[in-house]
Amino acid sequence: MGLTAGVLAVDAGNSKTDVAVVAHDGEVLATARGGGFRPPSVGVEAAVDALAETVAAALAAAGAGGVAHVSACLANADLPVEEERLTAALAARGWGGTVEVRNDTFAVLRAGVTEPRGVAVVCGAGINCVGMRPDGRTARFPALGRVSGDWGGGWALAEEALWHAARAQDGRGAATALAGTLPAHFGLPGMPALVEALYLGHLAPERRHELSPVLFATAAGGDPVAGAIVDRQADEVVAMAVVALTRLELLAEETPVLLGGSVLAARHPRLDDRIRALLAEQAPRAVPRVVTAAPVLGAALLGLDHLTAPPGAQDRLRAHYERGRGKPAGGGEPSGGR
């Protein structure tokens, strides 16, 4: 049957999943990597079936028959009802004595702080923000897109850049260099060709994400329209962070504000500088920094928090991921990637 480990930590994003089996003392016994976790596309059971393959690989490599606690930070766990369904689905697998499911943004936050206290804004394909205090209070947003008042992330930035470029090309909008830089990225002569290629499917929809770096490069070149889009992204990041700090009554205390996700981790100077300037104005006690630690570390730390791990356990766990620079290590063959 194997030993009973401390924590089964899961960080499951849309494009990849990392799993770690961690002992009560913080030693990482095994890890494994799998594909994306997408319940909205394939259904909860099918998504958990795929996750189960990665979990089985990690548990087998660790020589563990189960764990005391499952700490799962999952993409698409945006609403309480979704967390409840996913908690029930994971509990039914019998991996651990207790199960806690959170949105995957909590993993980014916990990975970047020494205690469960602070705010994290993740801006990757989309945008989300969460906050927590050691007493268990949290702040979060539905993060369902425009329907829940959200704007930002690579997809929204690309869409906004395309909208302005198309209108500049046909005369409905202000002139912008985006009308040239966006189609040029795909080797196309102009916006009409790019619009046609996207509409008819000659370019796969997911390739729109490639336009976000083009937008930032165009803004860095001094284009005012591109610059305004980047500024709007900074404004959205800060608005979420300040609201979360306010809800948790942390505005008056020195509090980490973690910035994660591909858009923020790229440290685009205009975006990064504006975020820091606005935070200094609206939340002077906030301490912004970019998170580079592996999110699965955060899921594991949340698990150790739940178990009230012994002194030194969290340091031992962090040291493992610092040595590996956040890459999956130990047992378990990777079955996919981001």
Salt bridges, closest charged atoms under 4 A:
ASP18 OD2 - LYS16 NZ 2.80
ASP18 OD1 - ARG33 NE 2.74
GLU45 OE1 - ARG93 NH2 3.48
ASP49 OD1 - ARG93 NH2 2.57
GLU83 OE2 - ARG140 NH1 2.52
GLU100 OE2 - ARG102 NH2 3.36
ASP135 OD2 - ARG137 NE 3.04
GLU159 OE2 - ARG208 NH1 2.56
GLU160 OE2 - HIS164 NE2 3.56
GLU160 OE2 - ARG232 NH1 3.66
ASP170 OD2 - ARG172 NH2 2.83
GLU210 OE1 - HIS185 NE2 2.75
GLU210 OE2 - ARG207 NE 2.73
ASP231 OD2 - ARG270 NH2 2.84
ASP235 OD1 - ARG274 NE 2.93
GLU249 OE1 - ARG137 NH1 3.01
GLU253 OE1 - ARG117 NH2 2.81
GLU253 OE2 - ARG133 NH2 4.00
ASP272 OD2 - ARG267 NE 3.44
ASP272 OD2 - ARG276 NE 2.90
ASP305 OD2 - ARG110 NE 2.80
